[in-house]
């Protein structure tokens, strides 16, 4: 009985630690070891936008899922026929970015 009460207590008071993929993605991302290739993902009021600052390209982004086991965020640029892209999270500032064709190392710009 004591164990059952403890389990019920934990189920109500354990903090929810769901990963917020949209907030993680939000920011400017640049290919490592290059200054030329960057893009920005902006998350605001439930909408996410993909922007290439130098090219003037802006499009919506759909976050498809977060795979906690693989630490991957799957997402797609809306309105294109580009394959699903993903970020494999290395740490809070570094990812392996798969753009639908190839993978490369990217980092969050400061």
VOGU-3710 file (C-alpha; in Angstrom, 3 decimals, decimal comma):
1> xxxxxxxxxx> 0,000/0,000/0,000  2,820/2,356/0,870  4,472/1,657/-2,498  1,245/2,345/-4,369  0,822/5,715/-2,654  4,424/6,592/-3,471  3,894/5,772/-7,171  0,721/7,874/-7,278  2,567/10,741/-5,569  5,413/10,616/-8,100
11> xxxxxxxxxx> 3,054/10,499/-11,061  1,487/13,806/-10,006  4,617/15,623/-8,890  7,256/14,507/-11,354  8,154/17,492/-13,525  7,311/17,175/-17,207  10,581/17,060/-19,111  9,340/16,935/-22,690  11,856/18,261/-25,191  10,668/21,397/-27,007
21> xxxxxxxxxx> 12,016/20,840/-30,539  10,741/24,155/-31,882  12,519/26,170/-29,212  15,729/24,176/-29,720  15,661/24,783/-33,488  15,004/28,509/-33,156  18,156/30,476/-33,929  20,795/31,016/-36,574  22,643/27,901/-37,745  25,947/28,020/-39,659
31> xxxxxxxxxx> 27,967/25,315/-41,320  31,127/24,675/-39,308  34,379/26,070/-40,639  32,650/28,390/-43,137  31,326/31,910/-42,808  29,305/31,778/-45,997  26,566/29,241/-45,319  23,992/30,085/-42,643  20,226/29,975/-42,214  17,844/31,091/-39,507
41> xxxxxxxxxx> 14,940/29,181/-37,986  12,595/31,519/-36,122  9,916/30,203/-33,775  7,317/32,724/-32,668  3,712/32,307/-31,527  3,474/28,707/-32,717  4,915/29,323/-36,198  8,379/28,412/-37,465  10,064/30,108/-40,409  13,171/29,136/-42,400
51> xxxxxxxxxx> 15,169/32,097/-43,712  18,345/32,476/-45,728  19,391/36,004/-44,744  21,610/36,722/-47,758  19,219/35,213/-50,301  15,989/36,778/-49,115  14,321/33,351/-48,976  11,667/32,820/-46,287  9,399/29,771/-45,960  7,413/27,966/-43,264
61> xxxxxxxxxx> 8,739/24,908/-41,454  6,833/21,896/-40,173  8,399/20,001/-37,287  7,463/16,388/-37,959  8,754/14,646/-34,847  11,457/14,404/-32,212  13,055/10,993/-31,779  14,388/10,945/-28,212  16,273/7,652/-28,669  18,236/8,978/-31,654
71> xxxxxxxxxx> 18,251/12,601/-30,445  16,973/13,712/-33,869  14,512/16,424/-34,817  12,794/15,732/-38,143  11,453/18,767/-40,010  10,411/19,849/-43,492  10,295/23,152/-45,341  6,648/23,688/-46,316  5,883/24,323/-49,972  8,875/22,452/-51,368
81> xxxxxxxxxx> 9,286/18,897/-52,557  12,554/18,611/-50,646  12,852/15,472/-48,527  12,510/15,564/-44,770  15,506/17,151/-43,127  16,821/16,459/-39,643  19,161/17,647/-36,948  21,009/14,994/-34,934  21,710/16,813/-31,701  25,319/16,612/-30,488
91> xxxxxxxxxx> 24,937/19,183/-27,693  23,169/22,510/-27,077  25,100/24,283/-29,868  26,162/21,566/-32,320  24,213/19,323/-34,671  24,721/17,068/-37,653  22,377/18,519/-40,268  20,931/16,242/-42,967  19,469/18,429/-45,722  17,767/15,612/-47,628
101> xxxxxxxxxx> 20,895/14,841/-49,665  23,976/14,897/-47,430  25,047/15,418/-43,820  27,377/18,080/-42,425  28,293/19,613/-39,071  26,520/22,854/-38,137  26,616/25,055/-35,053  24,369/27,640/-33,473  25,674/31,155/-34,205  26,095/33,443/-31,234
//
